[in-house]
Amino acid sequence: MRKIALAIPLIITVGILNFGCDQSPVDEFLPEEVEHSIPLNEIHDGGPGKDGIPALTNPELLTAGGGDGYLRDTDLVIGVTFDGESRAYPIRILNWHELVNDRVGGRNILVSYCPLCGTGIVFDSRINGEVHTFGVSGLLYNSDLLMYERDTEQGSLWAQLLGEAVVGPLTGTKLEMLPSVQTTWEEWKALHPDTMVLDVKTGHARDYRTNPYVGYDQASGTYFPVANKDDRLFSKEWIYGITIEDSQKAYKLESLKAQGVVNDSLGGANLVLITDERSGSVRAYQRGNHTFAGEATAIHDASNLRWEINEDALVNLKTGERLERIAGVNSFWFGWVAFYPQTELFE
Protein backbone atom coordinates (compact mmCIF):
# COMPACT_ATOMS: atom_id res chain seq x y z
CA MET A 1 0.00 0.00 0.00
CA ARG A 2 1.36 3.40 -1.00
CA LYS A 3 1.92 5.65 2.01
CA ILE A 4 -0.10 8.85 1.79
CA ALA A 5 -0.19 11.50 4.47
CA LEU A 6 -3.33 11.66 6.60
CA ALA A 7 -4.03 14.96 8.30
CA ILE A 8 -7.47 15.60 9.72
CA PRO A 9 -7.96 18.88 11.58
CA LEU A 10 -10.61 19.13 14.26
CA ILE A 11 -13.19 20.84 12.09
CA ILE A 12 -12.91 18.15 9.41
CA THR A 13 -12.98 15.41 12.04
CA VAL A 14 -16.32 16.73 13.19
CA GLY A 15 -17.45 16.67 9.57
CA ILE A 16 -16.38 13.03 9.21
CA LEU A 17 -18.68 12.08 12.06
CA ASN A 18 -21.48 13.45 9.93
CA PHE A 19 -20.27 12.08 6.61
CA GLY A 20 -19.37 8.61 7.82
CA CYS A 21 -15.70 7.71 7.29
CA ASP A 22 -15.09 5.08 4.62
CA GLN A 23 -11.95 3.05 3.88
CA SER A 24 -9.03 5.04 2.48
CA PRO A 25 -9.26 5.71 -1.29
CA VAL A 26 -5.50 5.29 -1.65
CA ASP A 27 -5.57 1.68 -2.86
CA GLU A 28 -8.22 2.33 -5.51
CA PHE A 29 -6.80 5.51 -7.03
CA LEU A 30 -3.08 5.05 -6.41
CA PRO A 31 -2.05 1.51 -7.39
CA GLU A 32 1.59 0.79 -8.13
CA GLU A 33 2.89 2.17 -11.44
CA VAL A 34 -0.14 4.41 -11.92
CA GLU A 35 0.26 7.12 -14.53
CA HIS A 36 0.55 10.57 -12.98
CA SER A 37 1.62 14.15 -13.66
CA ILE A 38 1.96 15.30 -10.04
CA PRO A 39 4.13 13.93 -7.20
CA LEU A 40 2.19 11.10 -5.59
CA ASN A 41 3.75 11.79 -2.21
CA GLU A 42 2.08 15.21 -2.23
CA ILE A 43 -1.40 13.69 -2.35
CA HIS A 44 -3.11 13.67 1.04
CA ASP A 45 -5.97 11.62 2.41
CA GLY A 46 -8.59 14.10 3.59
CA GLY A 47 -10.33 11.59 5.86
CA PRO A 48 -13.97 11.12 4.74
CA GLY A 49 -13.06 8.47 2.15
CA LYS A 50 -14.25 7.98 -1.41
CA ASP A 51 -17.76 9.48 -1.71
CA GLY A 52 -17.72 10.19 2.02
CA ILE A 53 -18.55 13.70 0.86
CA PRO A 54 -21.49 12.84 -1.41
CA ALA A 55 -21.71 14.59 -4.77
CA LEU A 56 -25.19 15.56 -5.91
CA THR A 57 -26.64 14.46 -9.25
CA ASN A 58 -29.71 16.03 -10.86
CA PRO A 59 -30.67 17.74 -7.59
CA GLU A 60 -34.12 18.89 -6.56
CA LEU A 61 -34.81 22.53 -7.46
CA LEU A 62 -36.83 25.48 -6.21
CA THR A 63 -37.96 28.73 -7.80
CA ALA A 64 -36.40 31.97 -6.60
CA GLY A 65 -39.33 32.43 -4.24
CA GLY A 66 -38.73 28.97 -2.83
CA GLY A 67 -35.04 29.74 -2.37
CA ASP A 68 -36.01 32.75 -0.25
CA GLY A 69 -37.38 30.24 2.23
CA TYR A 70 -33.89 29.26 3.35
CA LEU A 71 -31.42 31.70 1.74
CA ARG A 72 -30.50 35.13 3.05
CA ASP A 73 -29.89 37.92 0.53
CA THR A 74 -26.22 38.00 1.56
CA ASP A 75 -25.67 34.26 1.06
CA LEU A 76 -23.16 33.45 -1.68
CA VAL A 77 -24.14 31.39 -4.68
CA ILE A 78 -22.44 30.21 -7.85
CA GLY A 79 -24.64 31.24 -10.75
CA VAL A 80 -24.75 29.98 -14.34
CA THR A 81 -26.89 30.73 -17.37
CA PHE A 82 -26.94 28.56 -20.49
CA ASP A 83 -29.32 28.96 -23.42
CA GLY A 84 -31.51 31.30 -21.37
CA GLU A 85 -31.81 28.97 -18.36
CA SER A 86 -30.37 30.20 -15.06
CA ARG A 87 -29.47 28.25 -11.94
CA ALA A 88 -27.97 29.07 -8.55
CA TYR A 89 -25.84 26.75 -6.41
CA PRO A 90 -25.62 28.04 -2.81
CA ILE A 91 -22.23 27.80 -1.11
CA ARG A 92 -24.01 26.65 2.07
CA ILE A 93 -24.96 23.45 0.17
CA LEU A 94 -21.70 23.14 -1.79
CA ASN A 95 -19.73 23.24 1.48
CA TRP A 96 -21.23 19.84 2.29
CA HIS A 97 -21.25 18.22 -1.17
CA GLU A 98 -18.49 19.95 -3.21
CA LEU A 99 -19.75 18.58 -6.56
CA VAL A 100 -23.07 18.84 -8.39
CA ASN A 101 -23.67 16.93 -11.62
CA ASP A 102 -26.43 18.79 -13.40
CA ARG A 103 -27.97 19.78 -16.73
CA VAL A 104 -28.78 23.42 -17.49
CA GLY A 105 -30.03 24.80 -20.78
CA GLY A 106 -29.47 21.46 -22.46
CA ARG A 107 -25.86 21.37 -21.30
CA ASN A 108 -24.36 18.77 -18.95
CA ILE A 109 -22.23 20.52 -16.37
CA LEU A 110 -20.15 19.82 -13.29
CA VAL A 111 -20.34 22.45 -10.57
CA SER A 112 -17.34 22.08 -8.28
CA TYR A 113 -16.48 23.83 -5.03
CA CYS A 114 -13.42 23.29 -2.84
CA PRO A 115 -14.00 24.90 0.59
CA LEU A 116 -10.30 24.62 1.45
CA CYS A 117 -9.19 26.71 -1.56
CA GLY A 118 -12.38 28.75 -1.82
CA THR A 119 -12.69 27.81 -5.48
CA GLY A 120 -15.98 27.45 -7.30
CA ILE A 121 -15.51 26.26 -10.89
CA VAL A 122 -18.03 25.03 -13.44
CA PHE A 123 -17.00 22.57 -16.15
CA ASP A 124 -18.50 20.93 -19.19
CA SER A 125 -18.82 17.35 -17.94
CA ARG A 126 -17.92 15.70 -21.24
CA ILE A 127 -14.70 13.72 -21.55
CA ASN A 128 -13.71 13.04 -25.16
CA GLY A 129 -17.29 13.76 -26.19
CA GLU A 130 -18.90 11.45 -23.60
CA VAL A 131 -20.91 12.80 -20.66
CA HIS A 132 -19.66 11.65 -17.24
CA THR A 133 -20.65 12.25 -13.66
CA PHE A 134 -18.04 12.97 -11.02
CA GLY A 135 -17.54 12.08 -7.39
CA VAL A 136 -15.35 13.29 -4.49
CA SER A 137 -12.32 11.01 -4.14
CA GLY A 138 -11.49 11.92 -0.54
CA LEU A 139 -7.97 12.88 -1.61
CA LEU A 140 -6.38 16.32 -1.86
CA TYR A 141 -3.47 17.89 -3.71
CA ASN A 142 -2.23 21.34 -2.68
CA SER A 143 -5.21 21.35 -0.31
CA ASP A 144 -7.47 21.24 -3.36
CA LEU A 145 -10.26 18.82 -4.16
CA LEU A 146 -9.34 15.79 -6.26
CA MET A 147 -12.40 14.60 -8.18
CA TYR A 148 -12.85 11.35 -10.05
CA GLU A 149 -14.99 10.43 -13.04
CA ARG A 150 -17.47 7.62 -12.81
CA ASP A 151 -18.42 5.09 -15.51
CA THR A 152 -14.86 4.20 -16.50
CA GLU A 153 -12.99 0.99 -15.72
CA GLN A 154 -10.58 2.82 -13.44
CA GLY A 155 -11.38 6.37 -12.39
CA SER A 156 -8.72 9.03 -12.72
CA LEU A 157 -8.08 11.84 -10.25
CA TRP A 158 -8.76 15.38 -11.47
CA ALA A 159 -7.29 18.50 -9.83
CA GLN A 160 -10.18 20.91 -9.53
CA LEU A 161 -8.16 24.11 -9.92
CA LEU A 162 -6.53 22.76 -13.07
CA GLY A 163 -9.60 21.05 -14.49
CA GLU A 164 -7.21 18.30 -15.51
CA ALA A 165 -6.72 14.62 -14.80
CA VAL A 166 -3.45 14.29 -12.86
CA VAL A 167 -3.48 10.60 -11.83
CA GLY A 168 -4.77 7.57 -13.71
CA PRO A 169 -5.46 6.50 -17.30
CA LEU A 170 -6.81 9.92 -18.34
CA THR A 171 -3.79 11.89 -17.05
CA GLY A 172 -3.33 15.04 -19.11
CA THR A 173 -6.98 15.21 -20.24
CA LYS A 174 -8.66 18.56 -19.59
CA LEU A 175 -12.23 19.61 -18.91
CA GLU A 176 -13.63 22.75 -20.52
CA MET A 177 -14.10 25.50 -17.95
CA LEU A 178 -17.39 27.37 -18.35
CA PRO A 179 -18.32 30.93 -17.31
CA SER A 180 -19.92 31.25 -13.89
CA VAL A 181 -20.13 33.92 -11.24
CA GLN A 182 -19.86 33.90 -7.46
CA THR A 183 -22.28 36.48 -6.15
CA THR A 184 -24.93 37.10 -3.55
CA TRP A 185 -28.34 35.53 -3.72
CA GLU A 186 -29.77 39.06 -3.74
CA GLU A 187 -27.91 40.08 -6.89
CA TRP A 188 -28.42 36.79 -8.72
CA LYS A 189 -32.20 36.66 -8.29
CA ALA A 190 -32.48 40.36 -9.16
CA LEU A 191 -30.66 39.75 -12.45
CA HIS A 192 -32.39 36.41 -13.07
CA PRO A 193 -35.83 36.41 -11.43
CA ASP A 194 -36.71 33.18 -13.26
CA THR A 195 -33.69 31.35 -11.83
CA MET A 196 -33.97 27.94 -10.25
CA VAL A 197 -31.94 27.16 -7.13
CA LEU A 198 -30.96 23.98 -5.29
CA ASP A 199 -33.40 22.68 -2.71
CA VAL A 200 -32.10 21.74 0.73
CA LYS A 201 -33.96 18.44 0.27
CA THR A 202 -30.88 16.68 -1.09
CA GLY A 203 -31.55 13.22 0.31
CA HIS A 204 -28.67 13.65 2.77
CA ALA A 205 -28.82 14.54 6.45
CA ARG A 206 -26.80 17.77 6.59
CA ASP A 207 -27.34 20.97 8.54
CA TYR A 208 -27.21 23.49 5.70
CA ARG A 209 -27.70 26.32 8.20
CA THR A 210 -24.17 25.82 9.52
CA ASN A 211 -20.75 26.40 7.98
CA PRO A 212 -18.37 23.52 8.78
CA TYR A 213 -15.41 25.76 7.91
CA VAL A 214 -16.28 28.79 10.04
CA GLY A 215 -13.20 30.94 10.72
CA TYR A 216 -11.03 29.11 8.19
CA ASP A 217 -10.88 32.08 5.81
CA GLN A 218 -9.47 34.31 8.56
CA ALA A 219 -6.55 32.08 9.55
CA SER A 220 -3.24 32.20 7.67
CA GLY A 221 -2.63 28.45 7.83
CA THR A 222 -4.01 25.61 5.74
CA TYR A 223 -5.15 22.20 6.89
CA PHE A 224 -2.94 20.38 4.38
CA PRO A 225 0.50 21.13 2.89
CA VAL A 226 0.72 23.25 -0.24
CA ALA A 227 3.57 23.98 -2.63
CA ASN A 228 4.84 27.27 -4.03
CA LYS A 229 3.93 29.58 -1.17
CA ASP A 230 4.06 33.25 -2.12
CA ASP A 231 4.01 36.11 0.38
CA ARG A 232 3.02 38.84 -2.08
CA LEU A 233 -0.44 38.56 -0.55
CA PHE A 234 -1.96 37.16 2.64
CA SER A 235 -2.53 33.44 2.05
CA LYS A 236 -6.33 33.75 2.35
CA GLU A 237 -6.61 36.95 0.33
CA TRP A 238 -9.52 36.61 -2.09
CA ILE A 239 -8.41 36.89 -5.70
CA TYR A 240 -10.00 36.43 -9.09
CA GLY A 241 -7.86 34.26 -11.34
CA ILE A 242 -7.86 34.05 -15.12
CA THR A 243 -5.98 31.73 -17.47
CA ILE A 244 -5.55 32.52 -21.16
CA GLU A 245 -3.43 30.12 -23.20
CA ASP A 246 -0.40 29.48 -20.95
CA SER A 247 -0.66 32.76 -19.01
CA GLN A 248 -2.30 33.38 -15.66
CA LYS A 249 -3.10 36.51 -13.72
CA ALA A 250 -4.54 37.10 -10.26
CA TYR A 251 -6.56 40.18 -9.32
CA LYS A 252 -7.20 41.15 -5.71
CA LEU A 253 -10.94 41.10 -5.23
CA GLU A 254 -10.88 44.23 -3.07
CA SER A 255 -8.99 46.11 -5.79
CA LEU A 256 -11.50 45.02 -8.42
CA LYS A 257 -14.39 46.13 -6.21
CA ALA A 258 -12.76 49.53 -5.70
CA GLN A 259 -12.16 50.09 -9.43
CA GLY A 260 -15.36 48.58 -10.81
CA VAL A 261 -14.13 48.31 -14.40
CA VAL A 262 -10.60 47.16 -15.26
CA ASN A 263 -9.22 47.09 -18.81
CA ASP A 264 -6.28 44.72 -19.06
CA SER A 265 -4.43 42.28 -21.32
CA LEU A 266 -3.29 38.68 -20.78
CA GLY A 267 -1.85 36.01 -23.03
CA GLY A 268 -2.12 38.23 -26.08
CA ALA A 269 -5.81 38.96 -25.47
CA ASN A 270 -7.47 42.20 -24.37
CA LEU A 271 -10.01 41.76 -21.60
CA VAL A 272 -12.22 43.76 -19.31
CA LEU A 273 -13.25 42.79 -15.78
CA ILE A 274 -16.50 44.19 -14.39
CA THR A 275 -17.03 43.95 -10.64
CA ASP A 276 -20.02 44.85 -8.50
CA GLU A 277 -18.84 46.70 -5.39
CA ARG A 278 -21.69 45.45 -3.21
CA SER A 279 -21.89 41.76 -4.12
CA GLY A 280 -18.24 41.28 -5.17
CA SER A 281 -19.32 39.50 -8.35
CA VAL A 282 -16.70 39.52 -11.13
CA ARG A 283 -17.36 38.92 -14.81
CA ALA A 284 -14.59 39.03 -17.40
CA TYR A 285 -15.02 39.51 -21.14
CA GLN A 286 -12.91 39.88 -24.24
CA ARG A 287 -12.81 43.55 -25.18
CA GLY A 288 -11.15 43.54 -28.62
CA ASN A 289 -9.94 47.08 -29.33
CA HIS A 290 -12.48 48.71 -27.03
CA THR A 291 -11.76 50.47 -23.75
CA PHE A 292 -14.55 50.49 -21.20
CA ALA A 293 -15.60 52.63 -18.27
CA GLY A 294 -18.58 52.86 -15.95
CA GLU A 295 -19.79 50.47 -13.27
CA ALA A 296 -21.32 47.02 -12.91
CA THR A 297 -24.83 48.22 -13.74
CA ALA A 298 -23.93 50.52 -16.66
CA ILE A 299 -20.88 50.25 -18.88
CA HIS A 300 -19.86 52.25 -21.94
CA ASP A 301 -16.95 52.36 -24.38
CA ALA A 302 -14.68 55.27 -25.39
CA SER A 303 -17.32 56.45 -27.87
CA ASN A 304 -19.81 56.62 -25.00
CA LEU A 305 -21.88 53.79 -26.50
CA ARG A 306 -23.75 51.69 -23.93
CA TRP A 307 -23.13 47.96 -23.66
CA GLU A 308 -25.41 45.40 -22.04
CA ILE A 309 -23.82 43.04 -19.51
CA ASN A 310 -25.03 39.47 -20.03
CA GLU A 311 -23.82 36.20 -18.57
CA ASP A 312 -22.45 35.05 -21.93
CA ALA A 313 -21.31 38.30 -23.58
CA LEU A 314 -21.15 42.09 -23.60
CA VAL A 315 -23.54 43.39 -26.24
CA ASN A 316 -23.36 46.78 -27.95
CA LEU A 317 -26.89 48.14 -27.72
CA LYS A 318 -26.48 50.15 -30.94
CA THR A 319 -24.56 47.84 -33.27
CA GLY A 320 -25.28 44.42 -31.78
CA GLU A 321 -21.56 43.61 -31.53
CA ARG A 322 -20.86 40.83 -29.02
CA LEU A 323 -17.76 40.37 -26.87
CA GLU A 324 -17.60 36.88 -25.42
CA ARG A 325 -17.32 36.01 -21.73
CA ILE A 326 -14.03 34.70 -20.32
CA ALA A 327 -14.18 32.06 -17.58
CA GLY A 328 -12.46 32.94 -14.30
CA VAL A 329 -12.42 31.75 -10.70
CA ASN A 330 -12.61 33.19 -7.19
CA SER A 331 -9.89 31.65 -5.03
CA PHE A 332 -7.80 32.10 -1.95
CA TRP A 333 -4.38 33.41 -3.00
CA PHE A 334 -2.53 30.36 -1.65
CA GLY A 335 -4.59 27.97 -3.75
CA TRP A 336 -4.14 29.90 -6.98
CA VAL A 337 -0.40 30.37 -6.58
CA ALA A 338 0.11 26.74 -5.49
CA PHE A 339 -0.98 25.62 -8.95
CA TYR A 340 0.26 28.67 -10.88
CA PRO A 341 3.51 29.79 -9.24
CA GLN A 342 4.42 31.94 -12.25
CA THR A 343 1.13 33.85 -12.13
CA GLU A 344 1.15 37.58 -12.71
CA LEU A 345 -0.39 39.71 -10.00
CA PHE A 346 -2.38 42.72 -11.15
CA GLU A 347 -1.33 45.85 -9.29
PEPE-V988530 format. One record per pair of residues at least 4 apart in sequence whose C-alpha atoms are under 8 Angstrom apart, sorted by the first residue. I is the first residue (numbers start at 0). J is the second residue. If there is no record, write none. Layout:
i={I I}
j={J J}
This chain:
i={0 0 0 1 1 1 1 1 2 3 3 3 3 3 3 4 4 4 4 4 5 5 5 5 6 6 6 6 6 6 7 7 7 7 7 8 8 9 10 10 10 11 11 11 12 12 13 14 14 15 15 15 15 15 16 17 18 18 18 19 19 20 20 20 20 21 21 21 21 22 22 23 23 23 23 23 24 24 24 24 24 24 24 25 25 25 25 26 28 28 28 28 28 28 29 29 29 33 33 33 34 34 34 34 35 35 35 35 35 36 36 36 36 37 37 37 38 41 41 41 42 42 42 42 43 43 43 43 44 44 44 44 45 45 45 46 46 47 47 47 48 48 48 48 49 49 49 49 49 50 50 50 50 50 51 51 52 52 52 52 52 53 53 53 53 53 53 54 54 54 54 54 54 54 54 55 55 55 55 55 56 56 56 56 57 57 57 57 58 58 58 58 58 59 59 59 59 60 60 60 60 61 61 61 61 61 61 62 62 62 62 62 63 63 63 63 63 63 63 64 65 66 66 66 66 67 70 70 71 71 72 72 72 72 73 73 73 74 74 74 74 74 74 75 75 75 75 75 75 75 76 76 76 76 76 76 76 76 76 77 77 77 77 77 77 77 77 77 78 78 78 78 78 78 78 78 78 79 79 79 79 79 79 79 80 80 80 80 80 80 80 80 81 81 81 81 81 82 82 83 84 84 84 85 85 85 85 85 85 86 86 86 86 87 87 87 87 87 88 88 88 88 89 89 89 90 91 91 91 91 91 92 92 92 93 93 93 93 93 94 94 94 94 94 95 95 95 97 97 97 97 97 97 98 98 98 98 98 98 98 99 99 99 100 100 100 100 100 100 100 101 101 101 101 102 102 102 103 103 106 107 107 107 107 108 108 108 108 109 109 109 109 109 109 110 110 110 110 111 111 111 111 111 111 112 112 112 112 113 113 113 113 113 113 114 114 115 115 115 115 116 116 116 116 116 116 117 117 117 118 118 118 118 118 119 119 119 119 120 120 120 120 120 120 121 121 121 121 122 122 122 122 122 123 123 123 123 124 124 124 124 124 125 125 125 125 126 126 126 126 126 131 131 131 132 132 132 133 133 133 133 134 134 134 134 135 135 135 135 136 136 136 136 137 137 138 138 139 139 139 140 140 140 140 141 141 141 141 141 141 141 142 142 142 142 142 142 143 143 143 143 144 144 145 145 145 145 146 146 146 146 147 147 147 147 148 148 148 149 150 153 153 154 154 155 155 155 155 155 155 155 156 156 156 156 157 157 157 157 157 157 158 158 158 158 159 160 160 161 162 162 162 162 163 163 163 163 163 164 164 164 164 164 165 165 165 166 176 177 178 178 178 178 178 178 179 179 179 180 180 180 181 181 181 181 182 182 182 182 182 183 183 183 184 185 186 186 187 187 188 188 188 199 214 216 217 218 219 219 219 220 221 225 225 225 226 226 227 227 227 227 228 228 228 229 229 229 229 230 232 232 233 234 234 234 235 235 235 236 236 236 236 237 237 237 237 237 237 237 238 238 238 238 238 238 238 238 239 239 239 239 239 239 239 239 239 240 240 240 240 240 240 240 240 240 241 241 241 241 241 241 242 242 242 242 243 243 243 243 244 245 246 246 246 247 247 247 247 247 247 248 248 248 248 248 249 249 249 249 249 250 250 250 250 250 251 251 252 252 253 254 255 255 255 255 255 255 256 256 256 256 256 257 258 259 259 259 259 259 259 259 259 260 260 260 260 260 260 260 260 260 261 261 261 261 262 262 262 262 262 262 263 263 263 263 264 264 264 265 265 268 268 269 269 269 269 270 270 270 270 270 271 271 271 271 271 272 272 272 272 273 273 273 273 273 274 274 274 274 274 274 275 275 275 275 275 275 276 276 282 282 282 282 283 283 283 283 284 284 284 284 284 284 285 285 285 285 286 286 287 289 289 290 290 291 291 291 291 292 292 292 292 293 293 293 294 296 297 297 297 298 298 298 298 299 299 299 299 300 300 300 304 304 304 305 305 305 306 306 306 306 307 307 307 307 308 308 308 309 309 310 311 311 312 312 312 312 313 313 313 313 314 314 314 314 315 315 315 316 330 330 331 332 333 334 335 335 336 336 336}
j={25 26 30 25 26 29 30 31 40 25 40 41 42 43 44 40 41 42 43 44 43 44 45 46 43 44 45 46 222 223 11 12 45 46 222 12 222 13 14 211 212 15 46 211 16 46 17 18 211 19 20 46 47 51 20 205 47 51 52 47 51 46 47 48 51 47 48 49 51 48 49 44 46 48 49 137 28 44 48 49 136 137 138 29 30 44 138 30 153 154 155 156 166 167 33 166 167 166 167 168 166 167 168 170 39 165 166 167 170 165 166 170 171 41 165 166 42 140 141 224 138 139 140 141 138 139 140 223 48 137 138 139 137 138 139 137 138 51 52 137 52 136 137 138 134 135 136 137 138 54 134 135 136 137 135 137 95 96 97 135 137 95 96 97 98 134 135 96 97 98 99 100 133 134 135 96 98 99 100 201 99 100 101 132 99 100 101 102 99 101 197 198 201 197 198 200 201 195 196 197 198 65 66 195 196 197 198 66 193 194 195 196 67 188 192 193 194 195 196 68 69 70 196 197 198 71 74 184 184 185 183 184 185 186 183 184 185 89 90 91 183 184 185 89 90 91 181 182 183 184 87 88 89 90 181 182 183 184 187 87 88 89 90 119 179 180 181 182 85 86 87 88 179 180 181 182 187 85 86 87 178 179 180 310 84 85 86 103 104 179 310 311 85 103 104 105 106 104 105 104 103 104 194 103 104 191 193 194 195 103 194 195 196 187 194 195 196 197 92 93 196 197 93 196 197 94 95 207 208 209 210 96 199 207 97 98 99 111 112 112 113 114 210 211 205 207 211 110 111 112 113 114 135 109 110 111 112 133 134 135 109 110 111 107 108 109 110 124 132 133 107 108 109 110 106 107 108 107 108 123 123 124 125 130 121 122 123 124 121 122 123 124 132 133 119 120 121 122 118 119 120 121 122 159 117 118 119 120 117 118 119 143 144 159 118 212 142 143 221 222 142 143 330 331 333 334 329 330 331 160 328 329 330 331 181 328 329 330 159 160 176 177 179 328 176 177 178 179 162 174 175 176 177 174 175 176 177 130 131 132 174 175 129 130 131 174 130 131 172 173 174 148 149 150 148 149 150 146 147 148 149 146 147 148 149 144 145 146 147 145 146 147 156 144 145 144 145 143 144 145 144 145 158 225 223 224 225 226 334 337 338 221 222 223 224 225 334 158 159 160 334 158 159 156 157 158 159 156 157 158 159 154 155 156 157 154 155 156 154 154 167 168 167 168 164 165 166 167 168 169 170 164 165 166 167 161 162 163 164 165 166 162 163 164 165 163 335 338 338 173 174 175 176 170 171 172 173 174 169 170 171 172 173 169 170 171 170 326 326 310 311 324 325 326 327 310 326 327 280 281 282 279 280 281 329 186 187 278 279 280 187 278 280 188 189 190 278 191 192 192 193 194 207 218 235 235 235 233 234 235 234 225 333 334 337 337 338 336 337 338 340 333 336 337 234 333 336 340 234 236 332 332 331 332 333 331 332 333 251 331 332 333 251 252 253 329 330 331 332 249 250 251 252 329 330 331 332 249 250 251 252 281 327 328 329 330 247 248 249 250 327 328 329 330 335 247 248 249 326 327 328 246 247 248 327 247 265 266 268 266 266 265 266 342 265 266 339 341 342 343 265 342 343 344 345 335 342 343 344 345 254 255 344 345 346 255 345 256 279 257 258 259 260 261 272 273 274 274 275 276 277 279 276 274 272 273 274 275 276 293 294 295 271 272 273 274 291 292 293 294 295 271 272 273 291 269 270 271 272 290 291 269 270 271 272 268 269 270 269 270 285 287 285 286 287 288 283 284 285 286 287 283 284 285 286 291 281 282 283 284 281 282 283 294 295 279 280 281 282 294 295 279 280 281 294 295 296 280 295 310 324 325 327 324 325 326 327 312 313 322 323 324 325 322 323 324 325 290 322 322 300 301 300 301 298 299 300 301 298 299 300 301 297 298 299 298 308 305 306 307 305 306 307 308 303 304 305 306 304 305 306 315 316 317 315 316 317 313 314 315 316 313 314 315 316 312 313 314 313 314 324 323 324 321 322 323 324 321 322 323 324 319 320 321 322 319 320 321 320 334 335 335 336 337 338 339 340 340 341 342}
